[in-house]
Amino acid sequence: MSRVRFLTAGESHGRGLTGIIEGIPSGIPVSAEDIDKDLRRRQSGHGRGGRMKIESDHAEIVSGVRWGKTIGSPIALLIENKDWKNWEEGMSADAALSGSIKPVTRPRPGHADLAGALKYDHRDIRNILERSSARETAMRVGLGAIAKRVLSEFGIGLGSYVMQIGTVRIPKLYVQASEKDLLKAFDKAEKSSVRCPDEGASKKMVRLIDKAVKEGDSLGGVFEVFITGLPTGLGSHVQWDRKLDGRLAQAMMSIQAMKGVEIGGGFEMCGRRGSAVMDEIFYKSQKPEGGSQKIKTGFYRKTNNAGGLEGGMTNGMPVFIRVGMKPIPTLRTPLMSVDINTKKPFSAAYERSDVCAVPAAAVVGEAMAALVIADLFLEKFGGDSRDEVAKNYHSYLSYLKAF
């Protein structure tokens, strides 16, 4: 069983989104502002749709936090949908209001619409599109912010940046990137409207998005999530479902519209020789001035083609996860579809949507990575309070240093 478990609930135009996360130890400082900061990041980015002008997401902490610190019980969050006032009848739970708005009967290519309607026997596709909407990721970001807060207590940091939108891309950073390099790239990305650390590429991406807007089209791309400060040994090689790279890949692919995941060198490594992509292992110790006793500083690598993961476990290097997002399937210039009731061809229904959401998806990727890492971190180091976890963690670090 996972140490950290979470669930989300809510529809895109319902009253709001709710989420519960359990397994967080007591004594972790958490505030609504910690969560809202990442919610704002998720809502930003050139190419976002009209919904972002309506919503200004705020997380209300309903339970599990008292006087600014976690108390060890499940934490519940609520994010209200400000657009609910326009949908109170159409999304009501009251049977008396059934039929108050017209059903959606034209499935959109690329969405969950048709498969979901067939699976759950719905003649109104709104019953599918409301929950399958990426609006749900707002709560994932909220819960991920709590996981980030846990990890930050132990020097573990997460960040992301956009590497590609459409045909515009920047070089990969993973092979020899230091923590300083990553933080610098992250800082630049946070100042870019498309969350890209390269200023020239950012401008080209903005122009490409503007062109897609005029043409009623959409764009996808690639983002990268990095994790620093991880100790060696999170995850395991002993069973398929305990491998960290598998857990991370599943988490990323669970985000709406994601179609591919790479760790470290990923597919690029497949076309190169093993001698060119394996990360050689070194060991460093130094002799202090005026003495003969050596001080161990540990194993290290000069390259990071593996992306910080070997055999399903962290190896002490930064973890790199690269994720590919398909273009948003809801188009202002709609594609052809078939009405599920009449079976006649129609132009697919248009729901208010983004033109490009890659910058926002990168923030969601951070949240999902944080939730996975927090789960494995607390599974390994146990403890019901922050101080107990810290004691176990620092004991393990001392063991690694003496190995």
C-alpha positions in Angstrom: 0.0 0.0 0.0 1.2 3.5 -0.8 2.3 5.7 2.1 0.9 8.8 0.4 -2.5 8.4 -1.2 -4.7 11.0 -2.9 -8.0 11.3 -4.7 -9.7 14.2 -6.5 -13.4 14.8 -7.3 -15.4 17.4 -9.1 -16.5 18.5 -12.6 -15.2 21.3 -14.8 -18.4 23.3 -14.4 -19.6 21.9 -11.1 -19.5 23.6 -7.7 -15.8 23.0 -7.4 -12.9 20.6 -7.1 -12.2 18.6 -4.0 -9.1 16.6 -3.0 -7.9 14.5 -0.2 -4.3 13.5 0.5 -3.3 11.2 3.4 0.0 9.9 4.7 1.6 13.4 5.3 3.4 13.4 8.6 2.6 16.0 11.3 4.7 19.1 11.7 5.1 20.1 8.1 4.5 23.9 7.5 1.7 24.3 5.0 -0.3 27.4 4.0 -2.9 28.2 1.4 -0.4 30.6 -0.1 2.0 27.7 -0.7 -0.7 26.0 -2.7 -2.1 29.1 -4.5 1.4 30.0 -5.8 1.4 26.8 -7.9 -2.2 27.2 -8.8 -1.4 30.6 -10.3 1.6 29.1 -12.2 -0.8 26.5 -13.7 -3.2 29.2 -14.9 -0.5 31.2 -16.7 1.1 30.8 -20.1 0.6 32.3 -23.5 -2.1 30.4 -25.4 -4.4 29.7 -22.4 -8.1 29.9 -23.1 -11.0 32.1 -21.8 -11.5 30.0 -18.7 -8.4 31.4 -17.2 -10.0 34.9 -17.4 -12.9 33.6 -15.3 -11.2 31.5 -12.7 -8.6 32.8 -10.2 -8.0 29.6 -8.3 -7.7 29.6 -4.5 -7.3 26.5 -2.4 -9.2 26.4 0.9 -7.7 24.0 3.4 -10.6 22.2 4.9 -8.9 19.7 7.2 -5.5 18.2 8.3 -3.7 21.5 9.0 -3.9 23.5 12.3 -2.2 26.8 13.0 0.0 26.5 9.9 1.2 22.9 10.3 0.0 19.5 9.3 -1.4 17.3 12.2 -1.0 13.9 10.6 -4.6 13.4 9.6 -5.9 13.5 6.0 -5.7 16.9 4.4 -8.7 18.0 2.4 -8.7 20.9 -0.1 -11.5 22.7 -1.9 -11.1 24.8 -5.0 -14.3 26.6 -6.0 -15.3 27.0 -9.6 -16.3 30.7 -10.1 -18.1 29.8 -13.3 -20.5 27.6 -11.2 -23.0 30.4 -11.0 -23.7 30.0 -14.7 -24.2 26.3 -14.4 -26.2 25.8 -11.2 -29.1 24.2 -13.0 -27.2 22.5 -15.8 -24.9 20.7 -13.4 -27.3 20.3 -10.5 -27.6 17.1 -8.5 -31.4 17.7 -8.3 -33.4 15.4 -10.5 -36.1 18.0 -10.9 -33.6 20.1 -13.0 -32.9 17.3 -15.5 -33.0 18.5 -19.1 -32.5 22.2 -18.1 -29.8 22.5 -20.7 -29.5 20.7 -24.1 -27.4 17.5 -24.2 -24.1 17.3 -26.0 -24.4 14.7 -28.6 -21.4 15.4 -31.0 -18.2 13.8 -29.7 -15.0 15.7 -30.3 -12.1 13.8 -32.0 -9.2 13.4 -29.6 -11.3 13.6 -26.4 -12.7 11.0 -24.0 -16.2 11.9 -25.4 -17.1 8.9 -27.6 -15.2 6.2 -25.7 -16.6 7.5 -22.4 -20.2 7.7 -23.7 -20.1 4.1 -24.9 -18.4 2.8 -21.8 -20.8 4.5 -19.3 -24.0 4.4 -21.5 -24.5 8.1 -21.7 -26.5 9.9 -24.3 -25.3 13.3 -23.0 -21.6 13.6 -23.5 -21.4 16.3 -20.9 -21.4 13.5 -18.3 -18.0 12.5 -19.7 -16.4 15.8 -20.8 -17.0 17.5 -17.4 -14.8 15.1 -15.5 -12.3 14.3 -18.3 -11.5 18.0 -18.6 -8.0 19.1 -17.7 -9.7 21.4 -15.2 -9.3 18.4 -12.8 -5.5 19.0 -12.8 -6.0 22.2 -10.7 -6.6 19.9 -7.7 -3.6 17.7 -8.6 -1.5 20.8 -8.5 -2.9 21.8 -5.2 -2.2 18.4 -3.6 1.2 18.3 -5.3 2.1 21.6 -3.7 1.7 19.9 -0.3 3.9 17.1 -1.5 6.5 19.6 -2.6 6.4 21.2 0.8 7.2 17.9 2.5 10.1 17.3 0.2 11.5 20.8 0.6 11.9 20.1 4.3 14.6 17.5 3.3 16.4 19.5 0.6 14.6 18.0 -2.4 13.5 20.4 -5.1 11.4 20.2 -8.2 11.1 22.4 -11.3 10.2 22.4 -14.9 10.6 24.2 -18.2 9.2 24.0 -21.7 11.6 22.5 -24.3 9.3 22.5 -27.4 6.1 24.1 -28.7 5.1 23.0 -32.2 8.3 23.0 -34.3 10.3 25.3 -32.0 12.6 23.5 -29.6 15.7 24.0 -27.4 18.6 21.6 -26.7 18.3 19.1 -23.8 20.1 19.9 -20.6 20.3 16.6 -18.7 23.7 15.1 -19.6 26.0 17.4 -17.6 23.6 19.9 -16.1 24.5 20.7 -12.5 21.9 21.7 -9.9 23.0 25.3 -10.4 22.4 25.0 -14.2 18.9 23.6 -13.5 17.9 26.3 -11.1 19.2 29.0 -13.5 17.1 27.5 -16.3 14.1 27.2 -14.0 14.4 30.9 -13.0 14.5 32.0 -16.6 11.5 29.8 -17.5 9.5 31.4 -14.7 10.0 34.8 -16.3 8.9 33.5 -19.8 5.3 33.7 -20.9 5.7 30.2 -22.4 7.9 28.9 -19.5 10.9 28.4 -21.8 14.4 29.3 -20.4 15.7 30.4 -23.9 14.6 34.0 -24.7 15.0 33.6 -28.4 13.0 30.4 -28.5 10.3 31.9 -26.3 9.7 34.7 -28.8 9.4 32.2 -31.6 7.0 30.0 -29.6 4.8 33.0 -28.9 4.6 33.9 -32.6 3.8 30.3 -33.4 0.9 30.3 -30.9 -0.4 33.6 -32.2 -0.4 32.1 -35.7 -2.4 29.0 -34.5 -4.9 31.3 -32.8 -5.6 33.1 -36.1 -5.9 29.8 -37.9 -8.3 28.3 -35.3 -5.8 25.5 -34.6 -3.8 24.3 -31.6 -0.3 23.3 -30.6 1.4 20.7 -28.4 5.0 20.3 -27.3 7.4 18.9 -24.8 8.3 19.9 -21.2 10.9 18.6 -18.8 10.5 18.1 -15.1 13.7 17.8 -12.9 14.2 16.8 -9.3 17.3 17.6 -7.3 18.6 16.6 -3.9 17.4 13.0 -4.1 19.3 10.4 -2.1 20.4 7.2 -3.7 17.9 4.3 -3.2 14.4 5.6 -3.7 12.3 3.0 -5.6 13.3 -0.6 -6.0 14.4 -3.2 -8.5 12.6 -6.1 -6.9 9.1 -5.8 -8.4 7.7 -4.1 -11.5 5.4 -1.9 -9.6 8.1 -0.6 -7.2 10.3 0.8 -10.0 10.5 4.5 -9.7 10.8 5.2 -13.4 7.7 3.2 -14.0 5.8 5.0 -11.3 6.9 8.4 -12.7 6.0 7.4 -16.3 2.5 6.3 -15.2 2.0 9.5 -13.3 2.9 11.7 -16.3 0.8 9.7 -18.7 -2.2 10.1 -16.4 -2.2 13.9 -17.2 -4.7 14.8 -19.9 -3.2 14.9 -23.4 0.2 13.4 -22.6 1.4 10.9 -25.2 5.0 10.1 -24.4 7.6 10.0 -21.6 11.3 9.8 -21.6 13.8 9.5 -18.7 17.2 11.0 -19.1 18.5 10.3 -22.6 15.3 8.5 -23.5 14.9 7.5 -27.2 18.0 9.3 -28.2 20.1 6.8 -26.3 18.6 3.9 -28.4 20.6 5.0 -31.5 23.9 5.3 -29.8 26.5 2.8 -28.6 26.5 1.7 -25.0 30.0 3.1 -24.4 28.7 6.5 -25.3 25.7 6.6 -23.0 26.5 4.7 -19.8 27.4 7.0 -16.9 30.7 6.0 -15.5 31.1 5.7 -11.7 33.7 7.6 -9.7 34.5 7.9 -6.0 36.0 10.9 -4.3 37.7 11.2 -1.0 40.0 13.9 0.2 42.8 14.3 2.8 42.2 17.2 5.2 45.1 19.7 5.7 47.5 18.7 8.5 46.2 15.2 8.9 46.4 11.8 7.3 42.8 10.6 7.8 40.7 10.6 4.6 37.2 12.1 4.5 34.8 10.2 2.2 32.6 12.3 -0.1 31.0 9.4 -1.9 30.2 8.0 -5.3 29.4 10.3 -8.2 29.0 10.6 -12.0 30.3 13.1 -14.5 27.3 12.5 -16.9 23.6 11.8 -16.4 22.4 10.0 -19.5 20.3 7.7 -17.2 18.4 10.7 -15.9 19.1 9.9 -12.3 17.5 6.5 -12.4 19.1 3.0 -12.7 17.3 -0.3 -12.1 14.2 1.5 -11.0 16.0 3.4 -8.3 17.5 6.9 -7.8 21.3 6.9 -8.2 22.0 10.3 -6.5 22.0 12.4 -9.7 19.2 14.8 -10.7 16.1 13.0 -12.1 15.0 14.2 -15.6 11.5 13.4 -17.0 10.6 14.6 -20.4 6.9 14.5 -21.4 5.3 15.0 -24.8 1.9 16.6 -25.0 -0.4 16.3 -28.1 -2.1 19.5 -29.5 -5.3 20.4 -27.7 -8.0 18.5 -29.5 -10.8 21.1 -29.1 -10.5 23.3 -32.2 -12.2 26.6 -33.1 -12.1 25.2 -36.6 -13.8 21.9 -35.7 -13.1 18.6 -37.2 -15.8 16.2 -38.5 -17.6 13.8 -36.2 -20.9 11.9 -36.0 -23.9 12.6 -33.7 -24.2 9.7 -31.3 -28.0 9.7 -31.5 -28.8 10.5 -35.2 -25.6 9.0 -36.5 -25.4 11.9 -39.0 -22.1 13.7 -39.7 -21.6 17.1 -38.0 -18.8 19.5 -37.1 -17.6 18.5 -33.7 -18.9 20.6 -30.8 -16.6 23.4 -29.5 -16.1 23.8 -25.8 -14.1 26.8 -24.5 -10.5 25.7 -24.7 -6.8 26.6 -24.8 -4.7 26.9 -28.0 -1.6 25.8 -26.2 -1.3 24.5 -22.6 2.2 23.1 -22.6 3.5 25.7 -20.1 0.6 24.8 -17.7 1.1 21.1 -18.2 4.7 21.4 -17.0 3.4 22.7 -13.7 1.0 19.7 -13.5 4.0 17.4 -14.3 5.9 18.9 -11.3 2.9 18.2 -9.0 2.6 14.5 -10.2 6.3 14.0 -9.8 6.2 15.5 -6.3 3.3 13.2 -5.3 5.2 10.1 -6.5 8.5 11.1 -4.9 6.9 12.0 -1.6 5.2 8.6 -1.5 8.4 6.7 -2.0 10.4 9.0 0.3 8.0 8.6 3.2 7.7 4.9 2.5 11.4 4.5 2.9 12.0 6.8 5.8 8.7 6.2 7.6 7.7 8.2 10.7 4.4 9.9 11.7 6.0 13.3 12.4 8.5 15.5 10.6 11.1 15.0 13.3 10.8 11.3 13.2 11.2 11.2 9.4 14.2 13.6 9.6 15.9 11.3 12.2 15.5 8.3 9.9 16.6 10.3 6.8 19.7 11.7 8.3 20.6 8.3 9.7 20.4 6.9 6.2 22.5 9.8 4.8 25.2 8.9 7.4 25.1 5.3 6.3 25.6 6.3 2.6 28.5 8.6 3.5 30.2 5.8 5.4 29.6 3.0 2.8 
